[in-house]
Amino acid sequence: MSTVYWKMRNGSLIDVDDMDINHLRNTLKMIIRNSQIAKKPTPKHEFELKGDMAQLFNDDFPGDDEALNDYPYEN
């Protein structure tokens, strides 16, 4: 079986087979926690406008539904 290393917070590598049970437990908890964070859906429009011109453009821009209704061609 090949040797598998875990890169610790301080940057050093440790053989997974040499990790004690508490280190393995904490590593598994960290992996689970990070995977749950990665799976969280992000809100659709989570951003911050910088400046008055950006806010004015955003306020005047038609929404998706409005833009579709104003489309000049019919299907």
C-alpha angles and dihedrals in degrees: 000000000000122000116256120201130204118211108224127213091263090055098252121127124235128189108247089223089059096052116109120235095261092051091049091048093050091046091053091048090052092050092050092046092050092048091052091051091050091052095052110112113239119225113264097241107027104150139106123233116225117211139004096273092056092049092047091050091049093048093049097043113100117242122245094266093047092048092053092051091052094051106125097219127071124214 
